[in-house]
Amino acid sequence: MGNVSKDFVKEVGVWLNLDYLNIVKLLDYDVKPRPYVMMKSMDGSLGG
């Protein structure tokens, strides 16, 4: 696993432990064929 993949997995590990109202829940992730995350769909926008 390359440095980018190791860093990605480390960040995902932190995200998995976050449980706050304003942070979207992480559902799944993988590093192959490319790093990706699958997040819960949320209503609203980030545009305040």
C-alpha angles and dihedrals in degrees: 000000000000127000093261091053092047091050090047093052090047092053092046089052090057092046092051090060095051115102110174132135094240097046117086112238116247112230104179144344142182139177100217133112083359131344110269140160130210114211134188112265113248134195121236133034141271091232096093 
